[in-house]
Structure formats: structure tokens, C-alpha cells
Amino acid sequence: MVKSEPDQGIVRRGVTLIKGLLAPISAGLGKAATEETADAARQVIDALGASLPF
């Protein structure tokens, strides 16, 4: 079944999951996380949050 509009709850949960996966990297907690990697992860998290229209 195809919906005319995406299920906002599912999309929001997916984005939250991705942001949660990137959070430790943005905090620099990984051993291999460089400052560049942490900045990139922060930018992705910010962009994901800003991209949702709801």
C-alpha cells in the first residue's frame, strides 16, 4: 500500500535513530574520531534536524 504522504512518525523516528548513531562521533568519543570527523557529524545532525518540515 502506497500513501500519498509519508508517515511523519516513522520519518521522525528514523532521523532520531541516525542522529543517535552520529552523536558519539560528534562528541569525539570514538578513538578514531578526529576534530574534522566530529564537526562533520555535528553538521549532519544539524542538517537532519533542519530538513524535517514537521
N, C-alpha and C positions, 0 to 999 in steps of 0.2 A: 504494500500500500504506500502510495506516494502522497505526501502532504504538500499543500501549496505554500505553507510557511514552516520554517524549521522549528522544532520543539526547543523553546528557549531554555528550559530546564536542562535538557541534555547538552546543549551547546555550552551553557554556563558551567556545568559540571566538568565537561571536557577541558575547557580553558582553565578552570581551577586546578585540575589534575596536572596539566602541563606546567602551570605556574609553580605548583608544589614540587614538581620534579626539578625545576630550574632554581628554586630558592637556595638550596645548599651551595650551588655553584656561584650564585650571585653574592652569597655571603662569604665566599672564599674558603669554604670548609673542606673542599676536596684537596687532596695532596697535590694534584696536578693543576689546580686552578690558578691561573695567573691573574694579574690585575686586568689584563685585556679580556680574558675569558669571563671574569666576574662582571665587568662592565657590559659585555655583550649579552650576558644572561639577564642583567638588570634591564637593558633596553628591550629585550624580547618580552619580558614580563610586563613592562610598562605598555608596550605596543599591543599586547594581547588584551590587557585591561581596557585600553582606549578603543579597541576595534569593535567592541560589542555595542550595538545600538540600543540595548535594553539593560 
